[in-house]
Amino acid sequence: LASFHDAVNGIFRGRNVSLSDLGESAIKYDRNTEYEELLTKKMKDTRIDLEDVKIIEHRAKSLSQSSDIVVRELTGIVHRLIYGYVGTNIALDVCLRWCRELQQGMVKTNAQVTRACSAEPTLPKGHSLSSSNLSRNWRSLSTPPFKVPTQPSA
């Protein structure tokens, strides 16, 4: 039995990951913190292997029809489970792509905020910033909307 590191590295060999293989490894190995951290790190840049899902779906469809009613009912249940599995894989793949887009947007926004905050603030000429200015309420009664504009005399 291979180590769990070897198993996880084998599952994440390429860019796409088979959820069947991932589920199988989750059953074989204890899912401790180290396992979860490794999976979290590996899942960041992967996609769900939808070809693997298609193969499973094709194999289920190619099962021959049984004459036994119980076997036919169980086959119908297996087909529904496989359709749910396919749908879950597709939804998860979309969510992973959406998360990557969000992460890229956050990195871009973080860079913009950092750049804006690192710029030296400038005040108009003749003005200064003082801590006493920050602890008082300021209301300029000489500027609109407090001052009523006067009509120029003609």
C-alpha positions, 0 to 999 in steps of 0.5 A: 500500500502506497503512502498517502503522499504518493497516492495524493500526488498520483491523483493530482498528477496532471491539471485534472483530478478524478473525484473517483480516485480522490474518493477512493483515497479518502476511504483508504487513508485517515483524513487527518489535518495533514491530509486535508492541508495537502488536498487543499494545497493541491486543489487550488490549481486543478480542474475536475476530470470530466472525461473520467465522469463520461467513462463512468457514465458510458460504462453504466449505460452499456450495462445489458438489460437484466430479466430480473426486476430487482436487478433492473430497479437497482440498475435504475438507481445506479444510473440516477446516482451516476447522473447525480455524480456527473452533475456534482462534478460539473457544478464543483468544476464551475465553483472551482473556476469561480473561486480562482477568478475571485482569488485573482480579483482579490489579488488585483484589488489588494495590489490596487489598495496597497498602491493607493495607500502607499502614495504620499497624501497631499493637502492643498497649499497653506493647509496642514493636518493636525491631531487637533483637527481630527478631534473637533467637529468642523463645519464651514459656514462660509461655503455652500450649502451653509452660505446663501449665494448672493446674486451679483448686482448688475 
